[in-house]
């Protein structure tokens, strides 16, 4: 029996999102300003009610050591608590979790959790780390090469049905076509055969397995349930479970690269929320590559290890299906706004749970499972895995 430790004392009470665009030319500051404006208009609260900010690190501002306070200044926010999260695509839900802790501790009352990046307009500086020593000399120029290697290893261990990956790609493209914020270049229909015929970029990884880097921003407003009532806010979503793992099996030189921290973070988050995978009504995974969705389905317990392909083929992931998946199109089909990509799936989950998703609205959005992934190191799985359970 699972004993729930969940609390409903912290609430997400508003959200905002810019359109995802390719080389739009706007700065990360400008994009974040639009998100804050949306949040203030949606909630009707005074800007001065916001006394905390949690900012995701960015590719376009990589060289700026003062990104968080500079952004807060640009937004006109005087804060009692300021946090910057450098966990890549895991930063946004990590920001919500840290904001919750700060609110509970009395460090802040209302926190703006924001991710904004203009990576396609302002390319980043070199990331460094182990890349120069271990990756670049053998031709691994970034995540595409590493994920290609990860796919090869998974196929060797378990077998991989590419028609399952095609189904995921087509499902998310269908959702992107219904999303007015999805990037224009990707808002064209996609068939499974078109996916299977797309060119290889790091065998067996295809170009349609990969995200397209864009610009964009998104964010949510987090406060206590009691303060939400004081502010007269009637819409609220509650983060009731959270798990996070960084550098899973870092000291194991022969770790299985197909196994990630989701095997730990997922059960932890769901146990805290008092749910199991069969209770989940929507799944909004971080999806920089299509294979990442399959791996998460397995490692979060939706199916057995090695059974991802068959589970995908027998499951309807449409917004009107049995397990709605990334109903805004995910990063694969809506575009990846740099490191703000980690907020796309969170904002879409909140939008669905507010009942504001329009023609792609899920019928039963009582809860959602949202994930984040951060970085991809050499000869390991991704560096950061985090999971959040949301409830109405």
N, C-alpha and C positions, 0 to 999 in steps of 0.2 A: 504494500500500500504506500502511496506517495503522500507525505504530509506537506501541506502547503504552508510556506512561510511568507506568502505574498502580502503586501500592504497596498492600500489604495490612498495613501496620504500625499503622493506626488502626482501631478497631472500635467499632461501636454494640452495646452488650451488654445493654441493657434499654430498656423504654419504658413509658409510662403515659399514660392519657387519661381525663378525666372524661366523663360524659354531656354532650351539648350541649343546653342548656335555654334557653327563652325567659323572660327576667326571673325568674331563679331567686333573686335576692336575695343570693347569696353574693358575697363580695369576691374580687378577683383573688388576694389572699394566700391565702385559704382554698382556692380551687380549685387553686392551685399546690401547696399542702401535700398534697392528695389525690394528685396526680401523683407527688410525691416518695415518698410512702408506698407507692404501687404499685411504683415502681421498686425501692425497697429490699426489699420483699417478694418481688418477682420474682427479683432477683439474689442476695438473701441477704447482701449486703455490709453492713459497718458504715457508718453515715452519715459517720463521720469519715474514711473513705477518699476522700470527695469533697472536693477542694481547689480546684475551679474552678467557676464558674457563668457561663453565657451566657444572658442574659435578652432576650426580645423586648420591644420597646416596646409600649405598650398604649394603647387609647383611653380606658379608664376611669380610668387613672392619668396622663393626659396632662400635667396640671399639676404632677406630682411630679418634681422634678429628681433625686431620690435613689431612684428606683424600684428599681434593681438592688441597692444595698446594703441597703435596707430589706427587700426580699424575701428576700435571703440571711439577714438577721438573723431574720426571721420563721421561716425554715426551719431555723434553728439551724446554719447553715453558716459556718465560718471558712474563708475562701478565700485562696489565694495569687494568684489570677487572676480578675478580674471583668470581664465584657464586657456592654454593652447594645447591642442592634442596633436601629436605627431605620429599617429598610428595609421596613416594612409587612409584607405577606404573604411577602416574600422573606427575612424575618429568621431563620426557624428553620433552614433549610438553610445559610444564611450563618453561623449560630451553630455548626453542626457543622463547617463548613470552618475557622472561626476557632479553634474548640476544638482541631481537629487540628493547626493551626499552633502553638498554645500548648503542646500536649503534645510535639510534636517539638522545640520550642525549650527544653523543660525548665521552662516557667513553671507548669505544672500536670501532675498525673498522671491525675486522673479528673475529668471535667467534666459537670455537670448542665446540659443545654441545655433550657430551659423557656420556654413561651409560655402566658400566662394572661391572660384578659381577661373583664370582666363588662360589656361595652358596652351590652347591652340593659337592665341593671339600673341602671347608673351612666353616663348619657350623657356624652359627652366635651365638652370645651371647644372653641372654634373653632380650626380648624387654621391659618387664615391663609394665608401664602404668596401666590400670585398671584390667589387666588380673589376677594378684594374688588375688585381692580382690573379683572380681565379676565373672570371667569366670572359672578359674581353679577349684574352690571348687564344681562347678556343672557339671564339665566334659567338658566344652568348651575349648578345647586345642588349638584353632586357627581358621583360616578362614573357614576350612571345616565344623566344627560344626555350626558356625554362619550362613554360607550360607545354610546349611541344614535347619536351623530354618527359614531363610528368604524364602526359597522355600515353606516350609509348610504354612507360612502365606499367600504367594501369592496364593497358590492353594486354601486355605480356602476362600479368598476374591473373586477370579476371575475364579477359575478352571484352570487347567494346562494340556495341551495335551502333553504327553511325546514323542509322535511321532514327534512333532515339535522340541523338543530339540535334538532328534535323528537325524533329518534332518540337523540341524546346525553342529552337531559333524561330520557327514559323509561328509558334504560339505567342512569343514575345513581340514579334513583328506585327501580328494581328492587334495586339494591345496598343502598340505604339501608334498605329493608324488611327486609334480612337483618342489619342492624347495630344491636345493642342500644343503642349510644351515640348514634344519630341522634336529633335532636329530635322529640318526639312529634307536633308539629303537621304535620310533613312525612311522617310514616310512614303514608301512604295511597297506594294505587296511582295511577298516572298513565298516561294514554294519549296517543298522539301527537295525536289530535284535541283532547284537552283542552288540550294545550300550544298548539296552533295557534289555539284559540278563546279563550285567555287574553287579558286586556286589555292594550293598549299603555300603557306608562308613559313611554316616550321613543322614539317611532316611529323605526325599526321594532322597537325592543326591547320585549319583553313582560314582564309581571310574573314569568312562569316562566323568564325568562332570567336572573333576578337572585337573589342570595342573600338569606336572611332573617337579620338580625343577631340573635345570641343571646349566651349566656355559655358559657365552657368553658375548659379548659386541657389541655395535652399536653406531653410532653417525652421526651427520650431521654438515656441515659447513654453518654458517650464516653470511651474510654481507649485506651491502646496495646494492641496484640495481646499483647505480652509481659506487661503488667500483668493483662490478662484471664486469662491462664494462671495467673499467681500467685494470683489471686483464685478460681481454680477455676471460672471461668465458661465453660460449654461452648457456649452459643449466641452467635454473633457475626455481624454484618453489616458489610461493609467499604465505606466510601465511596471509590471508586476513580477518580472523575473529577468535576471541578467547574469551572464557568465562571460568571462574573458580570459584568454590564455595568450601569452606572448612567448615566442621561442620554444614551442612545443618540442620536447626531447632534444634540446639544443646540445646536450652533452653526450648524445648517442651518435657516434660516427657512422653507424650503419642503419640509422633510422629509415623506415619505409617512407619514401617521399610522397606516397599516395595517402598517407595518414596525417591528419591535421589536428589542431587544438580543438576543433569542433567536437571531437569525441569526448572532451572534458567539459567545454563551455556549454554545449547544448544540453546535456543532462542536468547540469547545474542550474541553468536558467529555467528549464521546464520544471524541475523539482521545486524551485522557489515559487514558481507560479502555480504549482499544483496541477499541471497538465501533462499529457503525453502527446506524442506526434499525432495520434488518431483524433485528438481534441482540436487540433489546429484547423482554423477555417480559411486562412490565407497564408501563403508563404512568399516572403519578399526577400530573397537572398541576394547578396552581393554577387555580381555576375560580370566580372571583367573578361572572363572566358566561359564559354558554354559548359566545358567540362567541370568547371567549379560548381555549377548547379548540381550536376550528377553526384559529385563527391559529397556535397553537403546533404543531399537527400539521404545518402547512405549513412554518413557519420552522425547525423542528427537523429537517426532511428526511424525514418520513414520506411526504410527497407533494409535488407541485410547487406553486408559488405559484398561487393561484386554483383549485387542484384539491381543496380541502378538502371541499367538499360531496360530490363524487363518491366520494372516499376513504372518507368516513364512511358513505355509503350502501352501500358494498360490503364494509365491514369489520364483523366481529362483536366488539363491545367488552365483551361480558358477561364476568363472572368466569370463565366456562367457555368463552370464545370465543378468537379468535386473538390479540387484543391487549386484555387486560383493562384497563379504564379506571376509575380512582377507585373501587375495589371496596368502599369504605365508604360510597359515595354522594356523596363530594365535598362541598364547601360548599353547592352548589346544592340538594342533597337531604338532607344531614345537618344543615345549618345552619352559619352562619358565627359562630364564637365570637370576634367582634371580630378583633383582630390576631393572636390565636392560631389563626386560620383557616389560616395558613401552615404550621402543624404537623400539621393533620389528615391531609394526603396523605402526609407523611413517616412518621408513626406507622403509618398503614395499610400502607404498603409494608414497614416493618419487621415488623409483625404477620404479614403474608403470608409474608415470608421466614423467619420463625421457625416457620411452619406452624401458626399459632394463630388463623386467621381463621374457624374453624368451618364453617358451611354455605356460606359464600361463598369458601372456600379455593381459590386458584388451583392448578392441577395442576403447573405448572412455574415456580416463583418464583425461578429462579436469579439473576435480576437485575431491576432496576427503574430507571426514569427518573423522577425527581421534579423538579418545578419550583416556582419562586416568582415572584410578581409584587408589586411595591411601588409604590403611589401612581399617580395618573393626573393628569398636568399639563394645562395649557391648550395646545391645538393641537399635541400630540405624542402618541406612544404612551406606554404606562406607563413610569414612571421607572426601575424596577429590574427586570431579568430575570436569574434565576439558575437553574442546572441542576445536578443531582447524579445521578451514576450509582452505584447500590449493587449489590454482588455478595455472594453467599453465600460 
